[in-house]
Amino acid sequence: MPTSAKRRVRAEVTAWARQRVSDPGTVFLDTETTGLGAGAEIIDLAVVDVAGNVLIDTLIAPSAPVPPETTRVHGLVDADLAGAPSWIEIYPVVSELIRERPIVVYNAAFDRRMIAGCCAAAGFPDEERDWHCAMLHYARFAGVRSSDHRNRYRFHKLSDALASFDLPAGGHRARSDAMACRNLVVALAHIDDPAQSDPAFASSLLGPM
């Protein structure tokens, strides 16, 4: 990409990030699931606000056992979910929490699909939300061309995006990944901040743990 075009795209991403972090209504969401395909269920969900405050952090009991291959990703087993609320119990709380708020997710398409699938299975109506995908914006910011004809820019793992700002990875749990997404967007919003040259700058972006 020509330098001028790359500067323009980066400016657009920075402007988006600044808009998100300047809006106190913005929230950052993440889920962990029993799989990737149709029928997979959400078993871990968290939402944090712009300041890094945790608004909800909950395990969710699925209707079927957690497959071993997904346990290897997030570490959750059936025993961890015993006694956790079901999707039918927890979704009304989540729905009210994110209602009419911008929702930022790293790979929003996945979480949207998982939430829609769980809602459909539980009989909840599909609801319009103001979704924003931090993964798509970071891909534009990084500017690496994709070999996949469906996407102009190559997608990056959340951990790699964070590492580019010397920020710690999330760790494949909903709360830590929602917080990591928030930290990434805050970093993008401060990309032209002179304080970035300070070694302590990255740690100053981190929300409360």
QUIKA-V743855 format. One line per field, one symbol per residue. burial: I if it has 9 or more other C-alpha atoms within 8 Angstrom, else O. A space follows every 10 residues. Layout:
# QUIKA-V743855
burial = ???
This chain:
# QUIKA-V743855
burial = OOOOOIOOII OOIIIIIIOI IOOOOIIIII IIIIOOOOOI IIIIIIIIII OIIIIIIOII IIOOOIOOOI IOOIOOOOOO IOOIIIIOOI IOOIOOOIOO IIIIIIIIOO IOOIIIIIII OOOOOOOOIO IIIIIIIIII IOIOOIOOOO OOIIIIOIII IIIOIOIOII OIIIIIIIII IIIIIIIIII OOOOOIOOOO IIOOIOIOO
